Amino acid sequence: MPFSFFHLLCYITIIFAEVDAVNEGASKSKSKLRLFVFGDSYVDTGNWRKSIGSSWKEPYGITFPGKPSGRFSDGRVLTDYIASYLGIRTPIAYKWRKEVKRSNLEYGMNFAYGGTGVLDTLANQPNMTTQIDFFQRLVEQKVYGKQDLDNSVALVSVAGNDYATYLARNTHDLQKLGDFTKKIMDQLEINIDRIRGLGVKRIAVTLIEPMGCIPLQAVSSSYSNCTQALNLGSKFHNQMLNQSLQNLNAKDNSTVFITLDLYDAFFSALNKFTTHAPGSLGLKPCCEGKDMGKYYCGSVDESGAKLYTICENPNLSFFWDTLHPSQNGWHSIFSSLRSSLHKLTI
């Protein structure tokens, strides 16, 4: 499909919306905020080792910054948009904390690792509890003092990989999924209350996305429909999470914990995107392996030949690969979340 005036207009609109997000967040911030990030690939900005992380391989990062940057997308992810809204730079990934100047730590830090969860998952990377251990260590070492924490916000995006691990280990048995959700919730409540105990003043926790709509699940219907059974699982998780956060806030009559509704934001963004962007891919990912299940986005053979395909125009994709939104998808999701983001300001 040739690049049309419509596509150029969409691109320009995205750029101006990103600038507006920065200006809007900056005007609302009374002083410089620190953003601390915990979770998985939806918010990871480079914590995997380059030697093993698919996020460090081409074609990841082709839209931004033009090369792999450790993000599981063609460009920006949710962390980048939240940071810009708050009027700060994207916080440094924990892995790189010793490789940068101390001044680069003043925006906070990202402890998220793609593939991880509240509990242990199939990815051999630090789970949420360990991520908080890293944060606690920095607080104890006075890398971040009371004044920093008094002007701090935490973003938590986690649990999708917990369910992926459960389904992989239980052969897609959904009978005991409710019990597993309760197990996740018990530990998640401990974890986020621990973040509060370390001094963070506002903690935004994402509700889980509609798991049945990610391309890995939608492929069974040739990307035409979501898997409703998994979406019901997402709804149950979100109902329990909302109740847990209400209980935590009720402990001291506070509003420390807020939710960012990824479930509704995904649907809203997908609907707007497919309605206003003719030629959009819908649930189909831009980048996918040539043999689904055997090869993945970024796979190459021994000679370096690509074993994946990329869509002609990533700006027309909502999903980048079989699990993750594209930069355009994240921008659309962020726009749908915008009405809730004012709660992040302290």
Phi, psi and chi 1 to 4 in degrees:
 res  aa     phi    psi   chi1   chi2   chi3   chi4
   1 MET       -  125.5 -179.5 -178.1  -65.4      -
   2 PRO   -68.3  153.7   25.2  -34.9      -      -
   3 PHE   -74.6  116.0 -167.7   80.3      -      -
   4 SER  -103.6  172.8   66.5      -      -      -
   5 PHE   -60.2  -35.8  173.0   76.1      -      -
   6 PHE   -61.0  -44.1  172.0   80.5      -      -
   7 HIS   -64.2  -39.7  -60.8  145.5      -      -
   8 LEU   -62.9  -40.7  176.7   62.0      -      -
   9 LEU   -64.0  -40.9 -177.4   61.0      -      -
  10 CYS   -61.5  -42.9  -73.8      -      -      -
  11 TYR   -63.2  -45.1  178.6   75.1      -      -
  12 ILE   -63.3  -39.9  -67.4  173.2      -      -
  13 THR   -61.4  -41.7  -59.7      -      -      -
  14 ILE   -62.6  -45.1  -70.6  172.3      -      -
  15 ILE   -60.8  -47.2  -66.1  -61.5      -      -
  16 PHE   -67.2  -34.0  -84.8  100.4      -      -
  17 ALA   -65.8  -36.7      -      -      -      -
  18 GLU   -66.6  -41.3  -71.2  171.4   -0.3      -
  19 VAL   -64.2  -40.6  172.9      -      -      -
  20 ASP   -63.9  -37.3  178.0   61.5      -      -
  21 ALA   -61.5  -40.7      -      -      -      -
  22 VAL   -64.1  -47.6  173.6      -      -      -
  23 ASN   -64.9  -39.7  -68.1  -23.8      -      -
  24 GLU   -64.1  -46.1 -179.3 -179.6   -9.4      -
  25 GLY   -64.8  -41.6      -      -      -      -
  26 ALA   -63.6  -36.6      -      -      -      -
  27 SER   -70.5  -24.4   66.3      -      -      -
  28 LYS   -88.8  -18.7  -70.5 -176.4  177.6 -178.6
  29 SER   -82.4  122.7  -60.8      -      -      -
  30 LYS   -74.4  -32.2  -65.0 -179.5  179.9  179.2
  31 SER  -149.9  170.7   59.0      -      -      -
  32 LYS   -63.8  126.1 -176.1 -179.4  -65.1 -178.0
  33 LEU   -92.3  153.9  -68.5  172.5      -      -
  34 ARG  -108.0  134.1  -85.0   75.1  175.5  170.7
  35 LEU  -112.6  121.7  175.4   61.5      -      -
  36 PHE  -111.9  128.4  -61.0  107.4      -      -
  37 VAL  -118.4  134.4 -175.2      -      -      -
  38 PHE  -133.0  141.7  -54.4   87.7      -      -
  39 GLY   142.1 -136.5      -      -      -      -
  40 ASP  -124.5 -156.1   54.2   28.4      -      -
  41 SER   -67.8  -16.1   55.2      -      -      -
  42 TYR   -69.4  -19.0  -83.3   12.9      -      -
  43 VAL  -129.4   -5.0  -71.3      -      -      -
  44 ASP   -66.2  132.6 -176.7    1.2      -      -
  45 THR  -121.2   25.1   54.3      -      -      -
  46 GLY   135.1   30.6      -      -      -      -
  47 ASN   -88.5  -18.4  -87.7  -43.2      -      -
  48 TRP   -70.0  148.3  -89.8   72.3      -      -
  49 ARG   -65.0  139.6  -67.3 -154.8  -42.0  -89.4
  50 LYS   -59.8  -31.3  -72.7 -173.8  176.3 -177.8
  51 SER   -71.7  -20.3   59.4      -      -      -
  52 ILE  -125.6  -14.7   60.5  173.7      -      -
  53 GLY   -84.8  125.5      -      -      -      -
  54 SER   -62.1  -25.1   62.3      -      -      -
  55 SER   -69.3  -11.1   55.8      -      -      -
  56 TRP  -100.6    9.3  -72.7  105.3      -      -
  57 LYS  -110.6  151.7  -61.3  177.5 -179.2  178.7
  58 GLU   -65.2  144.8  -65.2 -178.7  -11.1      -
  59 PRO   -98.8   16.4   36.7  -36.6      -      -
  60 TYR   -58.7  139.5  -72.3   82.3      -      -
  61 GLY    84.0    9.2      -      -      -      -
  62 ILE   -67.8  -28.3   60.4  170.4      -      -
  63 THR   -83.9  -43.7  -59.0      -      -      -
  64 PHE  -150.5  129.4  171.3   84.3      -      -
  65 PRO   -91.5   18.3   33.5  -35.1      -      -
  66 GLY   104.2   -1.9      -      -      -      -
  67 LYS  -157.8  163.9   60.6 -178.6 -179.7  180.0
  68 PRO   -57.5  135.1  -26.8   36.7      -      -
  69 SER  -129.1    8.5   65.6      -      -      -
  70 GLY    91.6   -0.3      -      -      -      -
  71 ARG   -90.2  142.5  -68.3  167.1  172.1   81.1
  72 PHE   -88.3   65.8  -70.1   81.1      -      -
  73 SER  -169.8  175.7 -178.6      -      -      -
  74 ASP   -80.5  -10.0   62.9  -48.2      -      -
  75 GLY  -162.6 -132.0      -      -      -      -
  76 ARG   -68.2  153.2  -63.4  171.7  178.1   85.1
  77 VAL  -122.3 -176.8  -65.2      -      -      -
  78 LEU   -55.9  -40.6 -176.1   59.4      -      -
  79 THR   -54.7  -44.1  -60.5      -      -      -
  80 ASP   -61.4  -41.7  -60.9  -62.4      -      -
  81 TYR   -73.3  -37.4  -72.1  110.7      -      -
  82 ILE   -64.5  -44.2  -63.2  -65.8      -      -
  83 ALA   -61.3  -43.9      -      -      -      -
  84 SER   -64.2  -36.7   73.1      -      -      -
  85 TYR   -62.8  -37.6  176.9   84.3      -      -
  86 LEU   -77.4   -5.6  -64.2  173.1      -      -
  87 GLY    81.1   25.1      -      -      -      -
  88 ILE  -128.7  166.8   61.0  174.4      -      -
  89 ARG   -74.6  156.3  -68.6  174.7   54.9 -177.9
  90 THR   -59.0  127.3  -63.1      -      -      -
  91 PRO   -63.9  149.8   21.4  -31.9      -      -
  92 ILE   -65.6  142.6 -166.5   73.7      -      -
  93 ALA   -69.1  140.5      -      -      -      -
  94 TYR   -51.8  -39.3  174.6   75.9      -      -
  95 LYS   -56.9  -30.3  173.6 -179.1  172.3   56.9
  96 TRP  -101.5    9.7  -56.8  104.0      -      -
  97 ARG   -60.3  -31.8   68.8 -165.3 -175.5  -76.1
  98 LYS   -89.8   -4.3  -64.4 -179.6 -179.9  179.5
  99 GLU   -99.4   -0.4  -50.0  -63.6  -35.6      -
 100 VAL  -124.7  166.9  -60.7      -      -      -
 101 LYS   -69.7  154.4  -64.5  178.6  179.9  179.1
 102 ARG   -57.1  -32.8  179.5   64.8  180.0  -95.6
 103 SER   -63.7  -22.9   59.8      -      -      -
 104 ASN   -75.8   -8.0  -73.3   30.2      -      -
 105 LEU   -92.3   -4.4  -53.1 -177.3      -      -
 106 GLU   -73.7   -9.1   65.1 -177.1    3.7      -
 107 TYR   -95.0    0.0  -54.8  102.6      -      -
 108 GLY   111.3 -157.8      -      -      -      -
 109 MET  -155.9  148.4 -166.3  167.5  -68.9      -
 110 ASN  -107.1  115.1 -170.0  -24.3      -      -
 111 PHE  -100.4    1.5  -58.5   92.4      -      -
 112 ALA   -72.6  141.3      -      -      -      -
 113 TYR  -125.9  124.7  -78.2   76.9      -      -
 114 GLY   -56.5  141.2      -      -      -      -
 115 GLY    89.1   -6.9      -      -      -      -
 116 THR   -94.3  173.8   64.4      -      -      -
 117 GLY  -147.6 -169.2      -      -      -      -
 118 VAL   -65.2  -42.8  177.3      -      -      -
 119 LEU  -104.4 -177.5  -49.9  171.2      -      -
 120 ASP   -70.0  142.2  -71.6  -25.2      -      -
 121 THR  -124.1 -170.5   63.7      -      -      -
 122 LEU   -70.4  -18.9  -61.5  176.7      -      -
 123 ALA   -84.4  128.3      -      -      -      -
 124 ASN   -85.2   67.3 -174.6   25.1      -      -
 125 GLN  -136.8  164.6  -62.3  -66.3  -37.2      -
 126 PRO   -61.9  122.5  -22.1   34.3      -      -
 127 ASN   -74.0 -178.5   64.6   19.3      -      -
 128 MET   -61.6  -39.3 -173.4 -178.6  177.4      -
 129 THR   -58.8  -44.4  -61.4      -      -      -
 130 THR   -68.0  -36.8  -56.0      -      -      -
 131 GLN   -59.3  -41.1  -67.7  172.6   26.7      -
 132 ILE   -69.0  -33.0  -60.4  171.6      -      -
 133 ASP   -58.4  -43.0  -71.0  -18.0      -      -
 134 PHE   -59.9  -44.3  -65.1  157.2      -      -
 135 PHE   -63.4  -46.1  176.6   45.7      -      -
 136 GLN   -59.6  -39.3 -179.9  173.6  -16.4      -
 137 ARG   -61.3  -41.2 -163.4  171.3  -56.2  150.0
 138 LEU   -67.4  -36.4  -65.0 -179.8      -      -
 139 VAL   -66.0  -43.6  171.8      -      -      -
 140 GLU   -65.6  -29.6  -68.4  171.5  -12.4      -
 141 GLN   -84.8    3.2  -67.0  169.9   -8.0      -
 142 LYS    64.8   21.7  -52.8  -61.9 -178.1 -176.4
 143 VAL   -63.5  -36.3  173.7      -      -      -
 144 TYR  -123.5  120.5  -64.6  104.5      -      -
 145 GLY   -96.0 -174.6      -      -      -      -
 146 LYS   -59.9  -41.9 -175.0  178.5 -175.0  -56.4
 147 GLN   -62.5  -39.3 -175.8  176.2   -2.6      -
 148 ASP   -62.7  -45.6  -60.9  -41.4      -      -
 149 LEU   -70.6  -30.0  -63.2  170.5      -      -
 150 ASP   -66.6  -19.3  -77.2  -15.4      -      -
 151 ASN  -119.1   48.0  -69.3  -75.4      -      -
 152 SER  -123.9  151.5   67.2      -      -      -
 153 VAL  -131.6  141.9  171.7      -      -      -
 154 ALA  -114.5  141.4      -      -      -      -
 155 LEU  -115.7  125.0  171.5   62.7      -      -
 156 VAL  -121.1  119.7  175.4      -      -      -
 157 SER  -133.4  105.8  177.7      -      -      -
 158 VAL  -159.9  158.1   71.7      -      -      -
 159 ALA   119.9  -25.7      -      -      -      -
 160 GLY   -56.7  -41.1      -      -      -      -
 161 ASN   -73.0  -25.2  -66.5  -50.4      -      -
 162 ASP   -62.2  -44.1  -69.5  -68.7      -      -
 163 TYR   -70.4  -38.0  -70.9  105.3      -      -
 164 ALA   -60.9  -40.0      -      -      -      -
 165 THR   -67.2  -43.1  -60.9      -      -      -
 166 TYR   -58.5  -47.2  171.5   86.1      -      -
 167 LEU   -66.6  -36.3  -65.9  173.6      -      -
 168 ALA   -67.1  -35.3      -      -      -      -
 169 ARG   -87.6  -14.6  -69.9  173.4  174.3  170.4
 170 ASN  -119.4   21.0  -66.9  -84.6      -      -
 171 THR    48.6   48.9  -38.9      -      -      -
 172 HIS    59.1   29.9  -68.9   71.1      -      -
 173 ASP   -81.3  114.5  178.8   11.8      -      -
 174 LEU   -95.7   -0.2  -59.9  179.4      -      -
 175 GLN   -63.0  -38.2  -64.0  -60.3  -43.8      -
 176 LYS  -107.1   19.1  -62.5 -179.7  179.8  179.0
 177 LEU   -63.5  -34.6 -165.7   59.6      -      -
 178 GLY   -62.1  -41.2      -      -      -      -
 179 ASP   -65.3  -37.9  -67.7  -24.1      -      -
 180 PHE   -66.3  -38.2 -176.3   67.3      -      -
 181 THR   -59.6  -42.1  -62.7      -      -      -
 182 LYS   -63.4  -36.8  -66.8  173.9 -176.8  175.9
 183 LYS   -64.8  -43.6 -178.1  178.2 -180.0 -179.3
 184 ILE   -59.4  -45.5  -68.7  173.9      -      -
 185 MET   -65.9  -38.9 -146.9   55.2   56.8      -
 186 ASP   -59.0  -45.8  -72.4  -15.9      -      -
 187 GLN   -74.0  -37.5 -174.6   60.1   49.5      -
 188 LEU   -63.0  -39.6 -179.1   55.8      -      -
 189 GLU   -63.5  -41.3 -170.5  167.9  -31.9      -
 190 ILE   -61.2  -43.6  -68.3  170.0      -      -
 191 ASN   -65.0  -48.3  -73.5   -8.6      -      -
 192 ILE   -73.2  -29.2   57.4  178.7      -      -
 193 ASP   -68.7  -30.6 -160.6   28.1      -      -
 194 ARG   -67.6  -38.5 -173.5  176.5  163.3 -154.8
 195 ILE   -61.7  -42.1  -64.6  172.5      -      -
 196 ARG   -61.2  -41.9  171.9  169.0   63.1  174.8
 197 GLY   -63.3  -22.6      -      -      -      -
 198 LEU   -84.2   -2.5  -71.4  168.7      -      -
 199 GLY   111.7    0.7      -      -      -      -
 200 VAL   -71.5  135.2  177.4      -      -      -
 201 LYS   -92.2  -22.3  -61.8  -54.7  179.1 -175.3
 202 ARG  -144.3  131.4 -172.6   78.5   80.2 -117.1
 203 ILE  -127.5  115.0  -58.3  169.6      -      -
 204 ALA   -98.6  124.0      -      -      -      -
 205 VAL  -116.0  127.1 -174.4      -      -      -
 206 THR   -79.2  135.6   61.6      -      -      -
 207 LEU   -68.8  152.8  -59.5 -174.5      -      -
 208 ILE   -74.9  147.1 -157.9  169.1      -      -
 209 GLU   -67.8  165.2   72.3  -80.2    0.2      -
 210 PRO   -69.1   97.4   22.3  -31.4      -      -
 211 MET   -59.4  -28.2  -66.6 -175.3  -71.5      -
 212 GLY   -74.4   -7.9      -      -      -      -
 213 CYS  -100.5   -8.5  -65.3      -      -      -
 214 ILE   -67.7  146.6   62.0  172.2      -      -
 215 PRO   -54.6  -32.7  -28.9   36.8      -      -
 216 LEU   -58.1  -31.6 -171.9   63.5      -      -
 217 GLN   -91.9  -38.2  -59.9  -61.8  -27.4      -
 218 ALA   -71.9  -15.0      -      -      -      -
 219 VAL   -61.0  -27.1   65.7      -      -      -
 220 SER   -65.5  -19.8   60.9      -      -      -
 221 SER  -110.6   22.1   65.4      -      -      -
 222 SER    57.3   37.0  -61.5      -      -      -
 223 TYR    64.4   24.6  -56.6  115.2      -      -
 224 SER   -98.2  -22.1   60.3      -      -      -
 225 ASN  -143.9  156.7  -64.7  -62.1      -      -
 226 CYS   -86.8  158.9  -58.2      -      -      -
 227 THR   -87.1  106.3  -57.5      -      -      -
 228 GLN   -66.0  -33.0  -66.7  -53.9  -43.3      -
 229 ALA   -60.9  -40.7      -      -      -      -
 230 LEU   -71.6  -34.5  -70.5  177.9      -      -
 231 ASN   -65.1  -34.5  -76.3   -8.5      -      -
 232 LEU   -64.4  -36.6  -71.8  174.2      -      -
 233 GLY   -63.1  -39.6      -      -      -      -
 234 SER   -62.4  -42.9  -67.0      -      -      -
 235 LYS   -63.0  -41.3  -73.4 -176.1  176.2 -179.5
 236 PHE   -64.2  -44.7 -179.5   66.2      -      -
 237 HIS   -56.2  -46.3  171.8   96.2      -      -
 238 ASN   -68.2  -34.9  -68.1  -21.8      -      -
 239 GLN   -63.2  -43.6  -72.0  171.9   -3.3      -
 240 MET   -68.0  -38.8  -68.2 -164.2   67.2      -
 241 LEU   -65.5  -43.1  179.0   54.1      -      -
 242 ASN   -57.9  -42.1  -87.4  -40.8      -      -
 243 GLN   -66.7  -40.3 -173.6   59.3   57.5      -
 244 SER   -62.2  -42.8  -68.5      -      -      -
 245 LEU   -68.0  -36.7  -63.5 -177.6      -      -
 246 GLN   -62.7  -40.9  -70.8  174.5   17.5      -
 247 ASN   -64.7  -41.4  -67.8  -18.8      -      -
 248 LEU   -66.1  -41.2  -74.3  171.4      -      -
 249 ASN   -66.0  -33.3  -80.7  -29.9      -      -
 250 ALA   -71.1  -19.5      -      -      -      -
 251 LYS   -54.9  -44.1  -84.0 -173.5  176.6 -178.9
 252 ASP  -130.3   27.2   53.0    7.9      -      -
 253 ASN    52.1   50.4 -166.3   28.8      -      -
 254 SER  -118.8  177.0   71.5      -      -      -
 255 THR  -128.2   38.4   55.6      -      -      -
 256 VAL   -63.2  -42.1  171.5      -      -      -
 257 PHE   -97.5  128.2  -59.4   98.3      -      -
 258 ILE  -130.0  161.5   66.5  170.4      -      -
 259 THR  -110.1  147.4   59.0      -      -      -
 260 LEU  -115.7  114.4  -62.8  180.0      -      -
 261 ASP   -83.1   86.4 -168.3  -12.4      -      -
 262 LEU   -67.2  -28.5  -78.7 -168.0      -      -
 263 TYR   -61.2  -57.0 -171.5   92.3      -      -
 264 ASP   -68.2  -34.4  -75.9  -11.2      -      -
 265 ALA   -64.0  -39.3      -      -      -      -
 266 PHE   -60.6  -49.1  -98.6   67.5      -      -
 267 PHE   -64.9  -43.6  -84.2  119.4      -      -
 268 SER   -62.3  -45.4  176.3      -      -      -
 269 ALA   -66.4  -43.1      -      -      -      -
 270 LEU   -61.1  -42.1  -91.5  168.5      -      -
 271 ASN   -64.2  -47.6 -179.9   59.2      -      -
 272 LYS   -65.0  -39.7  -69.6  177.7 -178.6  177.4
 273 PHE   -65.5  -47.6 -172.3   63.8      -      -
 274 THR   -71.3  -25.9   54.5      -      -      -
 275 THR   -77.4  -40.7  -59.5      -      -      -
 276 HIS  -102.8    1.1  -60.9  -65.7      -      -
 277 ALA  -127.4   83.2      -      -      -      -
 278 PRO   -54.9  135.1  -25.0   35.4      -      -
 279 GLY    91.8    0.4      -      -      -      -
 280 SER   -65.4  157.5   68.0      -      -      -
 281 LEU   -86.4   -7.0  -61.3  179.1      -      -
 282 GLY    63.1 -124.8      -      -      -      -
 283 LEU   -84.3   -6.3  -62.5  175.9      -      -
 284 LYS   -78.4  132.1 -178.5  177.1  174.0   62.1
 285 PRO   -75.2  155.1   29.6  -35.5      -      -
 286 CYS   -72.8  -40.9  176.2      -      -      -
 287 CYS  -117.6  124.0 -177.3      -      -      -
 288 GLU  -150.8  155.2   56.5 -176.0  -26.2      -
 289 GLY   -66.1  150.8      -      -      -      -
 290 LYS   -68.0  -24.8  -69.3 -177.2  177.3  179.8
 291 ASP  -126.8   96.7 -173.9  -10.0      -      -
 292 MET   -54.2  128.4  178.4   68.5   73.9      -
 293 GLY    95.5  -23.8      -      -      -      -
 294 LYS  -102.4  -43.5 -175.2  175.7 -178.0 -179.1
 295 TYR  -121.1  157.8  -57.0  117.0      -      -
 296 TYR  -133.8  172.3  -54.1   91.6      -      -
 297 CYS   -56.9  122.0  180.0      -      -      -
 298 GLY    99.9   -9.9      -      -      -      -
 299 SER   -67.3  140.4  -67.2      -      -      -
 300 VAL  -136.6  158.9  -65.2      -      -      -
 301 ASP   -89.4 -174.3   64.7   16.7      -      -
 302 GLU   -61.4  -26.6  -66.9  178.9   -4.4      -
 303 SER   -90.4   -1.6   65.7      -      -      -
 304 GLY    91.9    3.1      -      -      -      -
 305 ALA   -70.4  140.7      -      -      -      -
 306 LYS   -69.6  134.7  -62.2  175.9 -178.0  177.5
 307 LEU  -112.6   29.9  -63.1  173.4      -      -
 308 TYR  -143.2  164.8   60.5   89.7      -      -
 309 THR  -123.1  151.7   59.4      -      -      -
 310 ILE  -124.2  139.9  -54.7  177.0      -      -
 311 CYS   -64.9  159.2   63.4      -      -      -
 312 GLU   -64.7  -36.9 -175.9  176.2  -14.1      -
 313 ASN  -135.8   99.0 -174.9   -1.2      -      -
 314 PRO   -57.2  -23.8  -27.3   37.0      -      -
 315 ASN   -66.0  -14.1  -74.6  -30.5      -      -
 316 LEU   -98.0    7.7  -68.5  177.9      -      -
 317 SER  -107.2  140.4   69.9      -      -      -
 318 PHE   -89.1  -37.9 -178.3   84.3      -      -
 319 PHE  -105.9  137.0  -74.4  103.6      -      -
 320 TRP   -82.4  -56.0  165.9 -117.4      -      -
 321 ASP  -124.6 -162.9   59.5   17.7      -      -
 322 THR   -74.5   -4.0   57.1      -      -      -
 323 LEU  -127.7  -26.1  -67.2  171.1      -      -
 324 HIS  -121.3  141.7  -52.4  101.0      -      -
 325 PRO   -64.0  154.4  -24.9   36.2      -      -
 326 SER   -78.6  174.1   63.1      -      -      -
 327 GLN   -57.3  -42.3  171.8  172.8  -71.1      -
 328 ASN   -63.4  -38.1 -168.3   57.0      -      -
 329 GLY   -64.4  -44.8      -      -      -      -
 330 TRP   -65.2  -36.5  -83.9  123.5      -      -
 331 HIS   -63.6  -40.4  179.5  -93.9      -      -
 332 SER   -66.5  -39.6  -60.3      -      -      -
 333 ILE   -64.6  -46.1  -67.5  165.6      -      -
 334 PHE   -57.0  -42.9  166.1   77.2      -      -
 335 SER   -61.6  -36.2  -62.9      -      -      -
 336 SER   -72.4  -26.1  -63.7      -      -      -
 337 LEU   -85.4  -12.3  -68.7  171.8      -      -
 338 ARG   -52.4  -37.6 -170.5 -175.6  -69.5  -98.2
 339 SER   -66.0  -19.4   61.2      -      -      -
 340 SER   -93.9  -12.9  -58.7      -      -      -
 341 LEU   -75.3  -18.7  -66.7  176.5      -      -
 342 HIS   -61.7  -21.8   70.2  -81.7      -      -
 343 LYS   -70.3  -15.1  -61.2  174.6 -175.8  177.3
 344 LEU   -75.1  -25.2  -80.0  176.1      -      -
 345 THR   -70.4  140.3   55.2      -      -      -
 346 ILE   -93.2      -  -60.6  171.2      -      -
